[in-house]
Amino acid sequence: MTKEDIFEPPIAETDVDHILDATGLLCPEPVMMLHNAVRDANTGEVIQVMATDPSTMKDILRFCDFLGHELIGQKTLGDAYYHWIRKV
């Protein structure tokens, strides 16, 4: 069994309110798109970000720390990086 075979998000898919597809984009575009998505989301809503740029693992963590949003989890699946953020 590989790491990809046991990929499980930290929350149920039904608990995700917004899905942001930032695949194929490089820094800073995924974080800029996340900033817009957070602005449009209501407090408490969850945004799932899918990206292919490995720098999103650090950049989204810093984004959440700086703005006070909750980073629920981050996972890697092959060449894709998944992030779940709750707007605070």
MARSE-93210 format. One record per atom (N, C-alpha, C): x, y, z; residue number from 1; atom name. Coordinates in Angstrom, 1 decimal. Layout:
BEGIN
<node><X>X</X><Y>Y</Y><Z>Z</Z><nr>NUM</nr><atom>CA</atom></node>
...
END
This chain:
BEGIN
<node><X>0.9</X><Y>-1.2</Y><Z>0.0</Z><nr>1</nr><atom>N</atom></node>
<node><X>0.0</X><Y>0.0</Y><Z>0.0</Z><nr>1</nr><atom>CA</atom></node>
<node><X>0.9</X><Y>1.2</Y><Z>0.0</Z><nr>1</nr><atom>C</atom></node>
<node><X>0.6</X><Y>2.2</Y><Z>-0.9</Z><nr>2</nr><atom>N</atom></node>
<node><X>1.4</X><Y>3.4</Y><Z>-1.0</Z><nr>2</nr><atom>CA</atom></node>
<node><X>0.7</X><Y>4.5</Y><Z>-0.2</Z><nr>2</nr><atom>C</atom></node>
<node><X>1.5</X><Y>5.6</Y><Z>0.0</Z><nr>3</nr><atom>N</atom></node>
<node><X>0.9</X><Y>6.8</Y><Z>0.7</Z><nr>3</nr><atom>CA</atom></node>
<node><X>-0.3</X><Y>7.3</Y><Z>0.0</Z><nr>3</nr><atom>C</atom></node>
<node><X>-0.4</X><Y>7.2</Y><Z>-1.4</Z><nr>4</nr><atom>N</atom></node>
<node><X>-1.5</X><Y>7.7</Y><Z>-2.1</Z><nr>4</nr><atom>CA</atom></node>
<node><X>-2.8</X><Y>6.8</Y><Z>-1.8</Z><nr>4</nr><atom>C</atom></node>
<node><X>-2.6</X><Y>5.5</Y><Z>-1.6</Z><nr>5</nr><atom>N</atom></node>
<node><X>-3.7</X><Y>4.6</Y><Z>-1.3</Z><nr>5</nr><atom>CA</atom></node>
<node><X>-4.4</X><Y>5.0</Y><Z>0.0</Z><nr>5</nr><atom>C</atom></node>
<node><X>-3.7</X><Y>5.6</Y><Z>0.9</Z><nr>6</nr><atom>N</atom></node>
<node><X>-4.3</X><Y>5.9</Y><Z>2.2</Z><nr>6</nr><atom>CA</atom></node>
<node><X>-4.6</X><Y>7.4</Y><Z>2.4</Z><nr>6</nr><atom>C</atom></node>
<node><X>-4.7</X><Y>8.1</Y><Z>1.3</Z><nr>7</nr><atom>N</atom></node>
<node><X>-5.0</X><Y>9.6</Y><Z>1.4</Z><nr>7</nr><atom>CA</atom></node>
<node><X>-6.4</X><Y>9.8</Y><Z>2.0</Z><nr>7</nr><atom>C</atom></node>
<node><X>-6.5</X><Y>10.5</Y><Z>3.1</Z><nr>8</nr><atom>N</atom></node>
<node><X>-7.8</X><Y>10.9</Y><Z>3.6</Z><nr>8</nr><atom>CA</atom></node>
<node><X>-7.7</X><Y>12.3</Y><Z>4.0</Z><nr>8</nr><atom>C</atom></node>
<node><X>-8.7</X><Y>13.1</Y><Z>3.6</Z><nr>9</nr><atom>N</atom></node>
<node><X>-8.7</X><Y>14.5</Y><Z>4.0</Z><nr>9</nr><atom>CA</atom></node>
<node><X>-9.0</X><Y>14.6</Y><Z>5.5</Z><nr>9</nr><atom>C</atom></node>
<node><X>-8.6</X><Y>15.7</Y><Z>6.2</Z><nr>10</nr><atom>N</atom></node>
<node><X>-8.9</X><Y>15.8</Y><Z>7.6</Z><nr>10</nr><atom>CA</atom></node>
<node><X>-10.3</X><Y>16.1</Y><Z>7.9</Z><nr>10</nr><atom>C</atom></node>
<node><X>-11.1</X><Y>16.4</Y><Z>6.9</Z><nr>11</nr><atom>N</atom></node>
<node><X>-12.6</X><Y>16.6</Y><Z>7.1</Z><nr>11</nr><atom>CA</atom></node>
<node><X>-13.4</X><Y>16.0</Y><Z>6.0</Z><nr>11</nr><atom>C</atom></node>
<node><X>-14.6</X><Y>15.8</Y><Z>6.2</Z><nr>12</nr><atom>N</atom></node>
<node><X>-15.5</X><Y>15.1</Y><Z>5.2</Z><nr>12</nr><atom>CA</atom></node>
<node><X>-15.7</X><Y>16.1</Y><Z>4.0</Z><nr>12</nr><atom>C</atom></node>
<node><X>-15.8</X><Y>15.5</Y><Z>2.8</Z><nr>13</nr><atom>N</atom></node>
<node><X>-16.0</X><Y>16.3</Y><Z>1.6</Z><nr>13</nr><atom>CA</atom></node>
<node><X>-17.2</X><Y>17.2</Y><Z>1.8</Z><nr>13</nr><atom>C</atom></node>
<node><X>-18.2</X><Y>16.7</Y><Z>2.5</Z><nr>14</nr><atom>N</atom></node>
<node><X>-19.5</X><Y>17.5</Y><Z>2.6</Z><nr>14</nr><atom>CA</atom></node>
<node><X>-19.3</X><Y>18.7</Y><Z>3.5</Z><nr>14</nr><atom>C</atom></node>
<node><X>-18.2</X><Y>18.8</Y><Z>4.3</Z><nr>15</nr><atom>N</atom></node>
<node><X>-17.9</X><Y>19.9</Y><Z>5.1</Z><nr>15</nr><atom>CA</atom></node>
<node><X>-17.1</X><Y>21.0</Y><Z>4.4</Z><nr>15</nr><atom>C</atom></node>
<node><X>-16.8</X><Y>20.8</Y><Z>3.1</Z><nr>16</nr><atom>N</atom></node>
<node><X>-16.0</X><Y>21.8</Y><Z>2.3</Z><nr>16</nr><atom>CA</atom></node>
<node><X>-17.0</X><Y>22.6</Y><Z>1.6</Z><nr>16</nr><atom>C</atom></node>
<node><X>-16.9</X><Y>24.0</Y><Z>1.9</Z><nr>17</nr><atom>N</atom></node>
<node><X>-17.8</X><Y>24.9</Y><Z>1.3</Z><nr>17</nr><atom>CA</atom></node>
<node><X>-17.4</X><Y>25.5</Y><Z>-0.1</Z><nr>17</nr><atom>C</atom></node>
<node><X>-16.1</X><Y>25.5</Y><Z>-0.3</Z><nr>18</nr><atom>N</atom></node>
<node><X>-15.5</X><Y>26.1</Y><Z>-1.5</Z><nr>18</nr><atom>CA</atom></node>
<node><X>-14.3</X><Y>25.3</Y><Z>-1.9</Z><nr>18</nr><atom>C</atom></node>
<node><X>-14.2</X><Y>25.0</Y><Z>-3.2</Z><nr>19</nr><atom>N</atom></node>
<node><X>-13.0</X><Y>24.3</Y><Z>-3.8</Z><nr>19</nr><atom>CA</atom></node>
<node><X>-12.3</X><Y>25.2</Y><Z>-4.7</Z><nr>19</nr><atom>C</atom></node>
<node><X>-11.0</X><Y>25.4</Y><Z>-4.4</Z><nr>20</nr><atom>N</atom></node>
<node><X>-10.2</X><Y>26.3</Y><Z>-5.2</Z><nr>20</nr><atom>CA</atom></node>
<node><X>-9.1</X><Y>25.4</Y><Z>-5.9</Z><nr>20</nr><atom>C</atom></node>
<node><X>-9.2</X><Y>25.4</Y><Z>-7.3</Z><nr>21</nr><atom>N</atom></node>
<node><X>-8.3</X><Y>24.7</Y><Z>-8.1</Z><nr>21</nr><atom>CA</atom></node>
<node><X>-7.2</X><Y>25.6</Y><Z>-8.6</Z><nr>21</nr><atom>C</atom></node>
<node><X>-6.0</X><Y>25.4</Y><Z>-7.9</Z><nr>22</nr><atom>N</atom></node>
<node><X>-4.8</X><Y>26.3</Y><Z>-8.3</Z><nr>22</nr><atom>CA</atom></node>
<node><X>-3.8</X><Y>25.4</Y><Z>-9.0</Z><nr>22</nr><atom>C</atom></node>
<node><X>-4.2</X><Y>24.3</Y><Z>-9.5</Z><nr>23</nr><atom>N</atom></node>
<node><X>-3.2</X><Y>23.4</Y><Z>-10.2</Z><nr>23</nr><atom>CA</atom></node>
<node><X>-2.6</X><Y>24.1</Y><Z>-11.4</Z><nr>23</nr><atom>C</atom></node>
<node><X>-1.3</X><Y>23.9</Y><Z>-11.6</Z><nr>24</nr><atom>N</atom></node>
<node><X>-0.6</X><Y>24.5</Y><Z>-12.7</Z><nr>24</nr><atom>CA</atom></node>
<node><X>-0.2</X><Y>25.9</Y><Z>-12.5</Z><nr>24</nr><atom>C</atom></node>
<node><X>-0.5</X><Y>26.5</Y><Z>-11.4</Z><nr>25</nr><atom>N</atom></node>
<node><X>-0.1</X><Y>27.9</Y><Z>-11.1</Z><nr>25</nr><atom>CA</atom></node>
<node><X>1.1</X><Y>27.9</Y><Z>-10.1</Z><nr>25</nr><atom>C</atom></node>
<node><X>1.9</X><Y>28.9</Y><Z>-10.3</Z><nr>26</nr><atom>N</atom></node>
<node><X>3.1</X><Y>29.1</Y><Z>-9.4</Z><nr>26</nr><atom>CA</atom></node>
<node><X>2.9</X><Y>30.2</Y><Z>-8.5</Z><nr>26</nr><atom>C</atom></node>
<node><X>3.7</X><Y>30.2</Y><Z>-7.5</Z><nr>27</nr><atom>N</atom></node>
<node><X>3.7</X><Y>31.3</Y><Z>-6.5</Z><nr>27</nr><atom>CA</atom></node>
<node><X>3.9</X><Y>32.7</Y><Z>-7.2</Z><nr>27</nr><atom>C</atom></node>
<node><X>3.1</X><Y>33.6</Y><Z>-6.9</Z><nr>28</nr><atom>N</atom></node>
<node><X>2.2</X><Y>33.8</Y><Z>-5.8</Z><nr>28</nr><atom>CA</atom></node>
<node><X>0.7</X><Y>33.6</Y><Z>-6.1</Z><nr>28</nr><atom>C</atom></node>
<node><X>0.4</X><Y>33.1</Y><Z>-7.3</Z><nr>29</nr><atom>N</atom></node>
<node><X>-0.9</X><Y>33.0</Y><Z>-7.7</Z><nr>29</nr><atom>CA</atom></node>
<node><X>-1.8</X><Y>32.1</Y><Z>-6.8</Z><nr>29</nr><atom>C</atom></node>
<node><X>-1.4</X><Y>31.0</Y><Z>-6.4</Z><nr>30</nr><atom>N</atom></node>
<node><X>-2.4</X><Y>30.2</Y><Z>-5.5</Z><nr>30</nr><atom>CA</atom></node>
<node><X>-2.8</X><Y>31.0</Y><Z>-4.2</Z><nr>30</nr><atom>C</atom></node>
<node><X>-1.8</X><Y>31.7</Y><Z>-3.6</Z><nr>31</nr><atom>N</atom></node>
<node><X>-2.1</X><Y>32.4</Y><Z>-2.4</Z><nr>31</nr><atom>CA</atom></node>
<node><X>-3.0</X><Y>33.6</Y><Z>-2.7</Z><nr>31</nr><atom>C</atom></node>
<node><X>-2.8</X><Y>34.2</Y><Z>-3.9</Z><nr>32</nr><atom>N</atom></node>
<node><X>-3.6</X><Y>35.4</Y><Z>-4.3</Z><nr>32</nr><atom>CA</atom></node>
<node><X>-5.1</X><Y>34.9</Y><Z>-4.5</Z><nr>32</nr><atom>C</atom></node>
<node><X>-5.2</X><Y>33.7</Y><Z>-5.1</Z><nr>33</nr><atom>N</atom></node>
<node><X>-6.5</X><Y>33.2</Y><Z>-5.3</Z><nr>33</nr><atom>CA</atom></node>
<node><X>-7.2</X><Y>32.8</Y><Z>-4.0</Z><nr>33</nr><atom>C</atom></node>
<node><X>-6.4</X><Y>32.3</Y><Z>-3.1</Z><nr>34</nr><atom>N</atom></node>
<node><X>-6.9</X><Y>31.9</Y><Z>-1.8</Z><nr>34</nr><atom>CA</atom></node>
<node><X>-7.4</X><Y>33.2</Y><Z>-1.1</Z><nr>34</nr><atom>C</atom></node>
<node><X>-6.6</X><Y>34.2</Y><Z>-1.2</Z><nr>35</nr><atom>N</atom></node>
<node><X>-7.0</X><Y>35.5</Y><Z>-0.5</Z><nr>35</nr><atom>CA</atom></node>
<node><X>-8.4</X><Y>36.0</Y><Z>-1.0</Z><nr>35</nr><atom>C</atom></node>
<node><X>-8.6</X><Y>35.9</Y><Z>-2.3</Z><nr>36</nr><atom>N</atom></node>
<node><X>-9.9</X><Y>36.2</Y><Z>-2.9</Z><nr>36</nr><atom>CA</atom></node>
<node><X>-11.0</X><Y>35.3</Y><Z>-2.4</Z><nr>36</nr><atom>C</atom></node>
<node><X>-10.7</X><Y>34.0</Y><Z>-2.3</Z><nr>37</nr><atom>N</atom></node>
<node><X>-11.7</X><Y>33.0</Y><Z>-1.9</Z><nr>37</nr><atom>CA</atom></node>
<node><X>-12.1</X><Y>33.2</Y><Z>-0.4</Z><nr>37</nr><atom>C</atom></node>
<node><X>-11.1</X><Y>33.5</Y><Z>0.4</Z><nr>38</nr><atom>N</atom></node>
<node><X>-11.4</X><Y>33.8</Y><Z>1.8</Z><nr>38</nr><atom>CA</atom></node>
<node><X>-12.2</X><Y>35.1</Y><Z>2.0</Z><nr>38</nr><atom>C</atom></node>
<node><X>-11.9</X><Y>36.1</Y><Z>1.2</Z><nr>39</nr><atom>N</atom></node>
<node><X>-12.7</X><Y>37.3</Y><Z>1.2</Z><nr>39</nr><atom>CA</atom></node>
<node><X>-14.2</X><Y>37.1</Y><Z>0.9</Z><nr>39</nr><atom>C</atom></node>
<node><X>-14.4</X><Y>36.2</Y><Z>-0.1</Z><nr>40</nr><atom>N</atom></node>
<node><X>-15.8</X><Y>35.9</Y><Z>-0.5</Z><nr>40</nr><atom>CA</atom></node>
<node><X>-16.5</X><Y>34.9</Y><Z>0.4</Z><nr>40</nr><atom>C</atom></node>
<node><X>-15.8</X><Y>34.1</Y><Z>1.2</Z><nr>41</nr><atom>N</atom></node>
<node><X>-16.4</X><Y>33.1</Y><Z>2.1</Z><nr>41</nr><atom>CA</atom></node>
<node><X>-17.0</X><Y>33.8</Y><Z>3.4</Z><nr>41</nr><atom>C</atom></node>
<node><X>-17.9</X><Y>33.1</Y><Z>4.0</Z><nr>42</nr><atom>N</atom></node>
<node><X>-18.4</X><Y>33.5</Y><Z>5.2</Z><nr>42</nr><atom>CA</atom></node>
<node><X>-17.6</X><Y>32.9</Y><Z>6.4</Z><nr>42</nr><atom>C</atom></node>
<node><X>-17.6</X><Y>33.6</Y><Z>7.5</Z><nr>43</nr><atom>N</atom></node>
<node><X>-16.9</X><Y>33.1</Y><Z>8.7</Z><nr>43</nr><atom>CA</atom></node>
<node><X>-17.3</X><Y>31.7</Y><Z>9.0</Z><nr>43</nr><atom>C</atom></node>
<node><X>-16.4</X><Y>30.8</Y><Z>9.2</Z><nr>44</nr><atom>N</atom></node>
<node><X>-16.6</X><Y>29.4</Y><Z>9.6</Z><nr>44</nr><atom>CA</atom></node>
<node><X>-16.6</X><Y>28.5</Y><Z>8.4</Z><nr>44</nr><atom>C</atom></node>
<node><X>-16.7</X><Y>29.0</Y><Z>7.2</Z><nr>45</nr><atom>N</atom></node>
<node><X>-16.7</X><Y>28.2</Y><Z>6.0</Z><nr>45</nr><atom>CA</atom></node>
<node><X>-15.3</X><Y>27.6</Y><Z>5.7</Z><nr>45</nr><atom>C</atom></node>
<node><X>-15.3</X><Y>26.5</Y><Z>5.0</Z><nr>46</nr><atom>N</atom></node>
<node><X>-14.0</X><Y>25.8</Y><Z>4.7</Z><nr>46</nr><atom>CA</atom></node>
<node><X>-13.7</X><Y>25.8</Y><Z>3.2</Z><nr>46</nr><atom>C</atom></node>
<node><X>-12.5</X><Y>26.2</Y><Z>2.9</Z><nr>47</nr><atom>N</atom></node>
<node><X>-12.0</X><Y>26.2</Y><Z>1.6</Z><nr>47</nr><atom>CA</atom></node>
<node><X>-11.0</X><Y>25.1</Y><Z>1.4</Z><nr>47</nr><atom>C</atom></node>
<node><X>-11.2</X><Y>24.3</Y><Z>0.3</Z><nr>48</nr><atom>N</atom></node>
<node><X>-10.2</X><Y>23.3</Y><Z>0.0</Z><nr>48</nr><atom>CA</atom></node>
<node><X>-9.4</X><Y>23.8</Y><Z>-1.2</Z><nr>48</nr><atom>C</atom></node>
<node><X>-8.1</X><Y>23.9</Y><Z>-1.1</Z><nr>49</nr><atom>N</atom></node>
<node><X>-7.2</X><Y>24.3</Y><Z>-2.2</Z><nr>49</nr><atom>CA</atom></node>
<node><X>-6.4</X><Y>23.1</Y><Z>-2.7</Z><nr>49</nr><atom>C</atom></node>
<node><X>-6.5</X><Y>22.9</Y><Z>-4.0</Z><nr>50</nr><atom>N</atom></node>
<node><X>-5.7</X><Y>21.9</Y><Z>-4.7</Z><nr>50</nr><atom>CA</atom></node>
<node><X>-4.6</X><Y>22.7</Y><Z>-5.5</Z><nr>50</nr><atom>C</atom></node>
<node><X>-3.4</X><Y>22.3</Y><Z>-5.3</Z><nr>51</nr><atom>N</atom></node>
<node><X>-2.3</X><Y>23.0</Y><Z>-6.0</Z><nr>51</nr><atom>CA</atom></node>
<node><X>-1.2</X><Y>22.0</Y><Z>-6.4</Z><nr>51</nr><atom>C</atom></node>
<node><X>-0.4</X><Y>22.4</Y><Z>-7.4</Z><nr>52</nr><atom>N</atom></node>
<node><X>0.8</X><Y>21.6</Y><Z>-7.8</Z><nr>52</nr><atom>CA</atom></node>
<node><X>2.1</X><Y>22.2</Y><Z>-7.5</Z><nr>52</nr><atom>C</atom></node>
<node><X>2.1</X><Y>23.4</Y><Z>-7.0</Z><nr>53</nr><atom>N</atom></node>
<node><X>3.3</X><Y>24.2</Y><Z>-6.6</Z><nr>53</nr><atom>CA</atom></node>
<node><X>3.7</X><Y>23.8</Y><Z>-5.1</Z><nr>53</nr><atom>C</atom></node>
<node><X>4.8</X><Y>23.1</Y><Z>-4.9</Z><nr>54</nr><atom>N</atom></node>
<node><X>5.2</X><Y>22.7</Y><Z>-3.6</Z><nr>54</nr><atom>CA</atom></node>
<node><X>5.3</X><Y>23.8</Y><Z>-2.6</Z><nr>54</nr><atom>C</atom></node>
<node><X>5.6</X><Y>25.0</Y><Z>-3.1</Z><nr>55</nr><atom>N</atom></node>
<node><X>5.8</X><Y>26.2</Y><Z>-2.2</Z><nr>55</nr><atom>CA</atom></node>
<node><X>4.5</X><Y>26.5</Y><Z>-1.4</Z><nr>55</nr><atom>C</atom></node>
<node><X>3.3</X><Y>26.0</Y><Z>-1.9</Z><nr>56</nr><atom>N</atom></node>
<node><X>2.1</X><Y>26.3</Y><Z>-1.2</Z><nr>56</nr><atom>CA</atom></node>
<node><X>2.0</X><Y>25.7</Y><Z>0.2</Z><nr>56</nr><atom>C</atom></node>
<node><X>2.8</X><Y>24.6</Y><Z>0.4</Z><nr>57</nr><atom>N</atom></node>
<node><X>2.9</X><Y>24.0</Y><Z>1.7</Z><nr>57</nr><atom>CA</atom></node>
<node><X>3.3</X><Y>25.0</Y><Z>2.8</Z><nr>57</nr><atom>C</atom></node>
<node><X>4.3</X><Y>25.9</Y><Z>2.4</Z><nr>58</nr><atom>N</atom></node>
<node><X>4.7</X><Y>26.9</Y><Z>3.4</Z><nr>58</nr><atom>CA</atom></node>
<node><X>3.9</X><Y>28.2</Y><Z>3.2</Z><nr>58</nr><atom>C</atom></node>
<node><X>3.6</X><Y>28.5</Y><Z>2.0</Z><nr>59</nr><atom>N</atom></node>
<node><X>3.0</X><Y>29.8</Y><Z>1.7</Z><nr>59</nr><atom>CA</atom></node>
<node><X>1.6</X><Y>29.9</Y><Z>2.4</Z><nr>59</nr><atom>C</atom></node>
<node><X>0.8</X><Y>28.8</Y><Z>2.3</Z><nr>60</nr><atom>N</atom></node>
<node><X>-0.5</X><Y>28.8</Y><Z>2.8</Z><nr>60</nr><atom>CA</atom></node>
<node><X>-0.5</X><Y>28.8</Y><Z>4.3</Z><nr>60</nr><atom>C</atom></node>
<node><X>0.5</X><Y>28.0</Y><Z>4.9</Z><nr>61</nr><atom>N</atom></node>
<node><X>0.7</X><Y>28.1</Y><Z>6.3</Z><nr>61</nr><atom>CA</atom></node>
<node><X>0.9</X><Y>29.5</Y><Z>6.8</Z><nr>61</nr><atom>C</atom></node>
<node><X>1.8</X><Y>30.2</Y><Z>6.2</Z><nr>62</nr><atom>N</atom></node>
<node><X>2.1</X><Y>31.6</Y><Z>6.5</Z><nr>62</nr><atom>CA</atom></node>
<node><X>0.9</X><Y>32.5</Y><Z>6.4</Z><nr>62</nr><atom>C</atom></node>
<node><X>0.2</X><Y>32.3</Y><Z>5.3</Z><nr>63</nr><atom>N</atom></node>
<node><X>-1.0</X><Y>33.1</Y><Z>5.0</Z><nr>63</nr><atom>CA</atom></node>
<node><X>-2.0</X><Y>33.0</Y><Z>6.2</Z><nr>63</nr><atom>C</atom></node>
<node><X>-2.2</X><Y>31.7</Y><Z>6.6</Z><nr>64</nr><atom>N</atom></node>
<node><X>-3.2</X><Y>31.5</Y><Z>7.7</Z><nr>64</nr><atom>CA</atom></node>
<node><X>-2.6</X><Y>32.1</Y><Z>9.0</Z><nr>64</nr><atom>C</atom></node>
<node><X>-1.4</X><Y>31.9</Y><Z>9.3</Z><nr>65</nr><atom>N</atom></node>
<node><X>-0.8</X><Y>32.4</Y><Z>10.5</Z><nr>65</nr><atom>CA</atom></node>
<node><X>-0.9</X><Y>33.9</Y><Z>10.5</Z><nr>65</nr><atom>C</atom></node>
<node><X>-0.6</X><Y>34.6</Y><Z>9.4</Z><nr>66</nr><atom>N</atom></node>
<node><X>-0.6</X><Y>36.0</Y><Z>9.3</Z><nr>66</nr><atom>CA</atom></node>
<node><X>-2.0</X><Y>36.6</Y><Z>9.5</Z><nr>66</nr><atom>C</atom></node>
<node><X>-3.0</X><Y>36.0</Y><Z>8.8</Z><nr>67</nr><atom>N</atom></node>
<node><X>-4.3</X><Y>36.5</Y><Z>8.8</Z><nr>67</nr><atom>CA</atom></node>
<node><X>-5.2</X><Y>35.9</Y><Z>9.9</Z><nr>67</nr><atom>C</atom></node>
<node><X>-4.8</X><Y>34.9</Y><Z>10.6</Z><nr>68</nr><atom>N</atom></node>
<node><X>-5.5</X><Y>34.3</Y><Z>11.7</Z><nr>68</nr><atom>CA</atom></node>
<node><X>-6.6</X><Y>33.3</Y><Z>11.3</Z><nr>68</nr><atom>C</atom></node>
<node><X>-6.5</X><Y>32.8</Y><Z>10.1</Z><nr>69</nr><atom>N</atom></node>
<node><X>-7.4</X><Y>31.7</Y><Z>9.7</Z><nr>69</nr><atom>CA</atom></node>
<node><X>-6.9</X><Y>30.4</Y><Z>10.1</Z><nr>69</nr><atom>C</atom></node>
<node><X>-7.8</X><Y>29.4</Y><Z>10.2</Z><nr>70</nr><atom>N</atom></node>
<node><X>-7.4</X><Y>28.1</Y><Z>10.8</Z><nr>70</nr><atom>CA</atom></node>
<node><X>-7.0</X><Y>27.2</Y><Z>9.6</Z><nr>70</nr><atom>C</atom></node>
<node><X>-5.8</X><Y>26.7</Y><Z>9.6</Z><nr>71</nr><atom>N</atom></node>
<node><X>-5.3</X><Y>25.7</Y><Z>8.7</Z><nr>71</nr><atom>CA</atom></node>
<node><X>-5.7</X><Y>24.3</Y><Z>9.3</Z><nr>71</nr><atom>C</atom></node>
<node><X>-6.8</X><Y>23.7</Y><Z>8.7</Z><nr>72</nr><atom>N</atom></node>
<node><X>-7.3</X><Y>22.5</Y><Z>9.2</Z><nr>72</nr><atom>CA</atom></node>
<node><X>-6.3</X><Y>21.3</Y><Z>8.9</Z><nr>72</nr><atom>C</atom></node>
<node><X>-5.7</X><Y>21.4</Y><Z>7.7</Z><nr>73</nr><atom>N</atom></node>
<node><X>-4.8</X><Y>20.3</Y><Z>7.4</Z><nr>73</nr><atom>CA</atom></node>
<node><X>-4.2</X><Y>20.5</Y><Z>6.0</Z><nr>73</nr><atom>C</atom></node>
<node><X>-3.1</X><Y>19.8</Y><Z>5.8</Z><nr>74</nr><atom>N</atom></node>
<node><X>-2.4</X><Y>19.8</Y><Z>4.5</Z><nr>74</nr><atom>CA</atom></node>
<node><X>-2.0</X><Y>18.4</Y><Z>4.2</Z><nr>74</nr><atom>C</atom></node>
<node><X>-2.2</X><Y>18.0</Y><Z>2.9</Z><nr>75</nr><atom>N</atom></node>
<node><X>-1.8</X><Y>16.6</Y><Z>2.5</Z><nr>75</nr><atom>CA</atom></node>
<node><X>-1.2</X><Y>16.7</Y><Z>1.1</Z><nr>75</nr><atom>C</atom></node>
<node><X>-0.3</X><Y>15.7</Y><Z>0.9</Z><nr>76</nr><atom>N</atom></node>
<node><X>0.3</X><Y>15.5</Y><Z>-0.4</Z><nr>76</nr><atom>CA</atom></node>
<node><X>-0.2</X><Y>14.2</Y><Z>-1.0</Z><nr>76</nr><atom>C</atom></node>
<node><X>-0.6</X><Y>14.3</Y><Z>-2.3</Z><nr>77</nr><atom>N</atom></node>
<node><X>-1.0</X><Y>13.1</Y><Z>-3.0</Z><nr>77</nr><atom>CA</atom></node>
<node><X>-0.3</X><Y>13.1</Y><Z>-4.4</Z><nr>77</nr><atom>C</atom></node>
<node><X>0.7</X><Y>12.3</Y><Z>-4.5</Z><nr>78</nr><atom>N</atom></node>
<node><X>1.5</X><Y>12.4</Y><Z>-5.8</Z><nr>78</nr><atom>CA</atom></node>
<node><X>2.1</X><Y>13.8</Y><Z>-5.9</Z><nr>78</nr><atom>C</atom></node>
<node><X>1.8</X><Y>14.4</Y><Z>-7.1</Z><nr>79</nr><atom>N</atom></node>
<node><X>2.3</X><Y>15.7</Y><Z>-7.3</Z><nr>79</nr><atom>CA</atom></node>
<node><X>1.4</X><Y>16.9</Y><Z>-6.9</Z><nr>79</nr><atom>C</atom></node>
<node><X>0.3</X><Y>16.5</Y><Z>-6.2</Z><nr>80</nr><atom>N</atom></node>
<node><X>-0.7</X><Y>17.5</Y><Z>-5.8</Z><nr>80</nr><atom>CA</atom></node>
<node><X>-0.6</X><Y>17.8</Y><Z>-4.3</Z><nr>80</nr><atom>C</atom></node>
<node><X>-0.9</X><Y>19.0</Y><Z>-4.0</Z><nr>81</nr><atom>N</atom></node>
<node><X>-0.9</X><Y>19.4</Y><Z>-2.6</Z><nr>81</nr><atom>CA</atom></node>
<node><X>-2.3</X><Y>20.0</Y><Z>-2.2</Z><nr>81</nr><atom>C</atom></node>
<node><X>-2.8</X><Y>19.4</Y><Z>-1.2</Z><nr>82</nr><atom>N</atom></node>
<node><X>-4.2</X><Y>19.8</Y><Z>-0.7</Z><nr>82</nr><atom>CA</atom></node>
<node><X>-4.1</X><Y>20.5</Y><Z>0.6</Z><nr>82</nr><atom>C</atom></node>
<node><X>-4.9</X><Y>21.6</Y><Z>0.7</Z><nr>83</nr><atom>N</atom></node>
<node><X>-5.0</X><Y>22.4</Y><Z>1.9</Z><nr>83</nr><atom>CA</atom></node>
<node><X>-6.4</X><Y>22.7</Y><Z>2.3</Z><nr>83</nr><atom>C</atom></node>
<node><X>-6.7</X><Y>22.6</Y><Z>3.6</Z><nr>84</nr><atom>N</atom></node>
<node><X>-8.1</X><Y>22.9</Y><Z>4.0</Z><nr>84</nr><atom>CA</atom></node>
<node><X>-8.0</X><Y>24.1</Y><Z>5.0</Z><nr>84</nr><atom>C</atom></node>
<node><X>-8.7</X><Y>25.2</Y><Z>4.7</Z><nr>85</nr><atom>N</atom></node>
<node><X>-8.6</X><Y>26.4</Y><Z>5.5</Z><nr>85</nr><atom>CA</atom></node>
<node><X>-10.0</X><Y>26.8</Y><Z>6.0</Z><nr>85</nr><atom>C</atom></node>
<node><X>-10.2</X><Y>27.1</Y><Z>7.3</Z><nr>86</nr><atom>N</atom></node>
<node><X>-11.4</X><Y>27.6</Y><Z>7.8</Z><nr>86</nr><atom>CA</atom></node>
<node><X>-11.3</X><Y>29.1</Y><Z>8.0</Z><nr>86</nr><atom>C</atom></node>
<node><X>-12.2</X><Y>29.9</Y><Z>7.4</Z><nr>87</nr><atom>N</atom></node>
<node><X>-12.2</X><Y>31.3</Y><Z>7.6</Z><nr>87</nr><atom>CA</atom></node>
<node><X>-12.6</X><Y>31.6</Y><Z>9.0</Z><nr>87</nr><atom>C</atom></node>
<node><X>-11.8</X><Y>32.4</Y><Z>9.7</Z><nr>88</nr><atom>N</atom></node>
<node><X>-12.1</X><Y>32.8</Y><Z>11.1</Z><nr>88</nr><atom>CA</atom></node>
<node><X>-12.6</X><Y>34.2</Y><Z>11.1</Z><nr>88</nr><atom>C</atom></node>
END
